[in-house]
């Protein structure tokens, strides 16, 4: 009975890990799988301990040293506003035409910037807000990523509340920080604009990987934020983390 239970446990673990192995951490998963089925492993771990270990390998955020970077699409990667102007249409008209979103080209330098952030070791996710109540905008946005950034096809998040994403060590890049609850993002928020663009953001991330340049990179980001006209008033109650790219909030009076 005990032997049968052990076999059943191992079979269960096999399928659990097999399904989990389709990930960037598949090598570590396979090693763990081999250990479970090795005849030399005289004291096989329990199902619970193996499950915990595999979740850790797959990126459990507890104790993780890999920071995530969530990137908005329209205005940051996708040249939506320019496309609307070129077509002589309104954004609402564009949103109601199935498939037209796939005609929009990427912003110059955006794809390269995204890939540079990935090359620095950050876990990059697309975080976009589809048009409310328009079903094809969900599939069109996904297909756009499949076409232009296929390496992120499994890292596409569509949400109307970006404040739910990430933790204090993560980053969010968005050109409309006043929407989709971005200001409740607990990590660092970059308010993307023509005054605070990919060049500034890449300089920041580059500085994070060079300790002697980190202070300079943050100084550049803060200096850029001072030259940007604020799109809204930010108080200490408006945001959970740091905000770059928007003018600092006015001094609050007690």
C-alpha positions as CSV (number, residue, x, y, z in Angstrom):
1,X,0.0,0.0,0.0
2,X,2.8,2.3,1.0
3,X,4.7,1.5,-2.2
4,X,1.6,2.1,-4.4
5,X,1.1,5.4,-2.7
6,X,4.7,6.4,-3.3
7,X,4.3,5.4,-7.0
8,X,1.1,7.4,-7.3
9,X,2.7,10.4,-5.7
10,X,5.6,10.2,-8.2
11,X,3.3,9.9,-11.1
12,X,1.3,12.9,-9.9
13,X,4.5,14.9,-9.5
14,X,5.6,13.8,-13.0
15,X,2.6,15.3,-14.7
16,X,2.7,18.4,-12.5
17,X,6.3,19.1,-13.4
18,X,5.8,18.1,-17.0
19,X,3.1,20.8,-17.4
20,X,5.2,23.2,-15.5
21,X,8.3,22.6,-17.6
22,X,7.1,24.7,-20.5
23,X,8.8,27.7,-19.1
24,X,12.1,29.5,-19.2
25,X,13.1,27.6,-16.1
26,X,12.5,24.2,-17.7
27,X,16.1,23.0,-17.1
28,X,15.8,23.3,-13.4
29,X,12.4,21.6,-13.5
30,X,13.8,18.7,-15.4
31,X,16.7,18.3,-12.9
32,X,14.2,18.2,-10.1
33,X,12.1,15.7,-12.0
34,X,15.1,13.4,-12.6
35,X,15.9,13.5,-8.9
36,X,12.3,12.5,-8.0
37,X,12.5,9.4,-10.2
38,X,16.1,8.4,-9.6
39,X,16.6,5.0,-8.0
40,X,19.5,6.5,-6.1
41,X,17.2,9.0,-4.4
42,X,16.4,6.7,-1.5
43,X,14.3,9.2,0.4
44,X,12.1,10.9,-2.2
45,X,10.6,14.2,-1.1
46,X,6.9,14.5,-0.4
47,X,4.5,15.9,-3.0
48,X,4.1,19.1,-1.0
49,X,7.8,19.8,-0.8
50,X,8.3,19.1,-4.5
51,X,5.4,21.4,-5.4
52,X,6.9,24.2,-3.2
53,X,10.3,23.7,-4.8
54,X,8.9,23.8,-8.4
55,X,6.9,26.9,-7.7
56,X,10.1,28.5,-6.4
57,X,11.9,27.5,-9.6
58,X,9.0,28.9,-11.8
59,X,9.3,32.3,-10.2
60,X,7.6,32.4,-6.9
61,X,8.0,36.1,-5.9
62,X,8.9,35.4,-2.3
63,X,12.6,35.9,-2.1
64,X,13.0,36.4,-5.8
65,X,15.8,38.6,-7.0
66,X,14.4,39.0,-10.5
67,X,12.4,42.3,-10.9
68,X,9.5,42.5,-13.3
69,X,8.9,45.4,-15.7
70,X,5.3,45.9,-16.9
71,X,5.1,47.9,-20.1
72,X,2.0,49.5,-21.6
73,X,1.3,49.2,-25.3
74,X,-0.5,52.3,-26.7
75,X,1.8,55.4,-26.5
76,X,4.8,53.4,-25.2
77,X,5.3,50.6,-27.8
78,X,2.4,51.1,-30.3
79,X,2.1,54.4,-32.2
80,X,-1.6,54.6,-31.7
81,X,-2.0,58.4,-31.4
82,X,0.0,59.1,-34.6
83,X,-1.9,56.4,-36.4
84,X,-5.2,58.0,-35.4
85,X,-4.0,61.4,-36.7
86,X,-2.7,59.9,-40.0
87,X,-6.1,58.2,-40.6
88,X,-8.0,61.4,-39.8
89,X,-10.3,59.4,-37.5
90,X,-11.1,59.5,-33.8
91,X,-9.7,56.9,-31.4
92,X,-13.2,55.6,-30.7
93,X,-13.7,55.0,-34.5
94,X,-10.4,53.1,-34.7
95,X,-11.3,51.0,-31.7
96,X,-14.5,49.8,-33.3
97,X,-12.9,48.5,-36.5
98,X,-11.8,44.9,-36.1
99,X,-8.2,44.2,-37.3
100,X,-7.2,47.8,-37.9
101,X,-5.0,47.8,-34.8
102,X,-2.7,45.3,-36.5
103,X,-1.8,48.0,-39.1
104,X,-0.4,50.3,-36.4
105,X,3.4,50.4,-36.5
106,X,5.6,50.3,-33.4
107,X,7.1,53.5,-32.0
108,X,10.6,54.0,-33.4
109,X,13.1,52.5,-31.0
110,X,10.5,50.9,-28.7
111,X,11.0,47.3,-29.7
112,X,14.7,47.7,-29.3
113,X,14.3,49.3,-25.9
114,X,12.0,46.5,-24.7
115,X,14.6,43.9,-25.7
116,X,17.4,45.8,-24.1
117,X,15.5,45.7,-20.8
118,X,15.0,42.0,-21.2
119,X,18.8,41.6,-22.0
120,X,19.5,43.3,-18.7
121,X,17.8,40.5,-16.9
122,X,14.4,42.0,-16.1
123,X,11.3,39.9,-16.5
124,X,9.3,41.9,-19.0
125,X,5.5,41.7,-19.2
126,X,3.1,43.6,-21.5
127,X,0.4,45.2,-19.4
128,X,-2.3,46.8,-21.5
129,X,-5.9,48.1,-21.0
130,X,-8.2,46.9,-23.9
131,X,-11.2,49.0,-24.9
132,X,-14.1,48.3,-22.5
133,X,-16.9,46.2,-24.1
134,X,-15.1,45.7,-27.4
135,X,-14.1,42.1,-27.7
136,X,-11.9,42.2,-30.7
137,X,-9.6,44.8,-29.1
138,X,-8.4,42.0,-26.8
139,X,-7.4,39.6,-29.6
140,X,-6.0,42.4,-31.8
141,X,-3.7,43.6,-29.0
142,X,-2.5,40.0,-28.4
143,X,-1.9,39.4,-32.1
144,X,0.1,42.6,-32.3
145,X,2.4,41.3,-29.7
146,X,2.6,38.0,-31.4
147,X,3.7,39.7,-34.6
148,X,6.2,42.2,-33.2
149,X,7.4,40.8,-29.9
150,X,6.8,37.0,-30.2
151,X,9.2,36.3,-27.3
152,X,6.5,37.9,-25.0
153,X,3.6,35.9,-26.3
154,X,3.2,34.2,-22.9
155,X,3.6,37.5,-21.0
156,X,0.6,39.5,-22.0
157,X,-1.6,40.9,-19.3
158,X,-4.9,42.7,-20.2
159,X,-6.4,44.5,-17.2
160,X,-8.4,47.6,-16.3
161,X,-6.5,47.8,-13.0
162,X,-2.7,47.9,-13.2
163,X,-2.5,48.8,-9.5
164,X,-3.0,45.1,-8.9
165,X,0.3,44.2,-10.6
166,X,3.7,43.8,-9.2
167,X,5.3,44.6,-5.9
168,X,7.7,47.2,-4.5
169,X,10.7,45.9,-6.5
170,X,8.9,46.0,-9.9
171,X,8.5,48.7,-12.6
172,X,5.5,50.0,-14.6
173,X,6.0,52.0,-17.8
174,X,2.8,53.8,-18.9
175,X,2.0,57.0,-20.8
176,X,-1.4,57.4,-19.1
177,X,-0.5,57.1,-15.4
178,X,-3.8,58.7,-14.4
179,X,-5.8,55.8,-15.9
180,X,-6.2,52.0,-15.1
181,X,-5.3,52.7,-11.4
182,X,-1.6,53.0,-12.4
183,X,-0.9,55.4,-9.5
184,X,-1.7,52.5,-7.0
185,X,1.2,50.5,-8.5
186,X,3.4,49.6,-5.5
187,X,6.7,49.7,-7.4
188,X,8.3,52.4,-9.5
189,X,6.1,54.1,-12.1
190,X,7.6,55.7,-15.2
191,X,5.2,58.2,-16.8
192,X,6.2,57.8,-20.4
193,X,6.1,60.9,-22.7
194,X,8.0,62.8,-25.3
195,X,9.9,64.5,-22.5
196,X,10.6,61.3,-20.6
197,X,11.1,58.5,-23.2
198,X,12.9,55.3,-23.9
199,X,16.3,57.0,-23.8
200,X,15.7,58.2,-20.2
201,X,14.3,54.9,-19.1
202,X,17.1,52.9,-20.6
203,X,19.6,55.2,-18.9
204,X,17.9,54.5,-15.6
205,X,17.9,50.7,-16.1
206,X,21.5,50.8,-17.3
207,X,22.5,52.7,-14.2
208,X,20.8,50.1,-12.0
209,X,23.4,47.6,-13.3
210,X,26.4,49.8,-12.7
211,X,26.6,50.8,-9.0
212,X,28.8,53.7,-9.8
213,X,26.2,55.1,-12.2
214,X,23.1,54.3,-10.2
215,X,23.0,57.7,-8.5
216,X,23.6,59.5,-11.8
217,X,20.9,57.6,-13.5
218,X,18.3,58.4,-10.8
219,X,19.4,62.0,-10.9
220,X,18.8,62.1,-14.7
221,X,15.4,60.7,-14.2
222,X,14.4,63.2,-11.5
223,X,15.8,66.1,-13.5
224,X,13.7,65.0,-16.5
225,X,10.7,64.9,-14.3
226,X,11.1,68.5,-13.2
227,X,10.9,69.7,-16.8
228,X,7.6,67.9,-17.5
229,X,4.4,69.8,-17.1
230,X,2.2,67.7,-14.7
231,X,-0.9,66.2,-16.2
232,X,-2.5,66.0,-12.8
233,X,-1.7,66.8,-9.2
234,X,0.0,64.0,-7.3
235,X,-0.1,63.8,-3.5
236,X,1.4,61.3,-1.1
237,X,-2.0,59.6,-1.1
238,X,-2.2,59.2,-4.9
239,X,0.6,56.7,-5.4
240,X,2.0,53.7,-3.6
241,X,5.6,53.9,-5.0
242,X,8.0,56.2,-6.8
243,X,6.9,58.1,-9.9
244,X,9.4,59.3,-12.6
245,X,8.5,61.4,-15.6
246,X,5.9,63.7,-13.9
247,X,6.5,66.9,-12.1
248,X,6.9,66.4,-8.3
249,X,3.7,67.0,-6.3
250,X,3.1,70.5,-4.8
251,X,3.9,70.9,-1.2
252,X,0.9,69.9,0.8
253,X,-0.4,72.3,3.4
254,X,-1.5,71.0,6.7
